[in-house]
Amino acid sequence: MNISQFFLQLINGLNIGSIYALVALGYTMVYGIAKLINFAHGEIIMVGSYTVFVCTTLMGMPIWLSIPVSIIVCAGLGICIEKVAYKPLRNASRIYLLITAIGISFFLQSLFQLIFTSNPKSFPTIIQLPPLTLGSFSISANYYLTFVVSVILMIVLDRFVKLTKTGRAMRAVSEDQGAAQLMGININKTISITFAIGSALAAVAGILYSSSYPLINPFMGSTLGIKAFIAAVVGGIGIIPGAVLGGFILGIIESLTKAYISSQMTDAIVFLVLIVVLVFKPAGLLGKNRKEKV
Amino acid sequence: MLKIENLNVRYGVIEAIKDVSFEIKQGEIVALIGANGAGKTTILHAISGLLKPAGGKILLEDKDITKTGADKIVMMGLAQVPERRRVFAEQTVEENLELGAFTRKDKEGIAKDLEMIYTRFPRLKERRKQLAGTLSGGEQQMLAMGRALMAKPKILLLDEPSMGLAPLLVKEIFSIIEDINNQGTTVLLVEQNAKMALGIADRAYVLETGEIVLTGTGEELASSDAIKKAYLGG
């Protein structure tokens, strides 16, 4: 085994892993607060990429402007989906929420297929930085930027949730919604903010992903979404550091499988990892069973 | 201060609370006693806005709060110490107390009140950096009370503060409740431990299967034969 090849695969894994982690954060935050698996989350990634495509290629907007536009569109879309589809079902059984989420996901895919057809569109080049040279390696700007941006966003999110008043409200709601209400925390507002943050992260993930794989289509969100969801479950759904850990683990496993076992086996091995984790640690790697003192 | 008029609460087709009316005047300690399942917690949830009543009115300082959101009710000066404390186990003692002051913006006032809570409950100060889930039951009860007080409520609702605590601790908790009341906070106390509750209450209401069946001063009820038989063990 060639060490430098191994090292390159590791960088590959960190690249895709940081995208999984960003998307997984959205799943895990929404689950933590609304106890809902938002299966439409993957489609937000797709909408984010298409927004950049529309802004730049079709409308001629400068790239630096299209990125915040895409983030705002996705955050707004996340809030709308929650208000229109999930909020009316808040007291309904979970299965209805799950079905609704899948419905929204199909709706967005079909809508974008109608508007843009299913032919892939080419994503504009966003990152025009020189590659990073480390000894004999040359790491493309897409790769290191994806990693750096993701890590920065994760740190910002972690600080936000730990230190700001809104972040603390989010943690309180995720632990005990009723008790949080008794503190005067507005549940609707907290849930909206959570959807906005999760969707904004998905937009960034979509842009970074499309920069590395610059062909976008209306179904690009579903595989990416499922992988990120697995990452969130492997790390422990509802736990923020778990999503990050799960994302990186999944990305590295994937790229090492592609390099050393077989690229066709990748998905099978990813699911195998999920099953193994669920058998031995049903609450995920960082999950723990809560105990209550009476 | 707080007035409940013909309150009705339903869980689906089940009528949990039927036409309940009662009142708490400024400065009072009022106890709501009754057996398990009588509907005590349901009433408190309806007052705090966690449940929507099917009928009736809830007035806080003459303002109708029947349809007001739970967060606004806290801002209007009503705080609740919920049943089984419900502290945020994964957050520290101090973070729990700060969450209690969530609706307040006066940083200096909050810092002052935090010190006041620590003076009242020295054990919370010792454990301020500890996760609330690691506290004992009695400490969690104190934390839940301190957390509610951080909202600076005019009226404090307490749901079964004695639950699961050793008799000595129950006494301590009840003397703290009296003390809180003496410092100007009106108190609505819900209890199964009728003896302790009637001991400190100015007035009390007895609730049975969703209806108020008896009312009187704490002393009157404590010496009533019906109460003695049903709740005080003869």
Interface residues (C-beta under 8 A of the other chain):
Chain A: K165 R168 A169 R171 A172 E175 D176 G178 A179 A180 Q181 L182 M183 G184 I185 N186 I187 R290 K291 E292 K293 V294
Chain B: S48 G49 L50 G69 A70 D71 V74 M75 A79 Q80 P82 R84 R86 V87 F88 A89 E90 Q91 E95 E98 L99 G100 F102 T103 G133 L135 S136 G137 Q140 R147 A148 A151 M163 G164
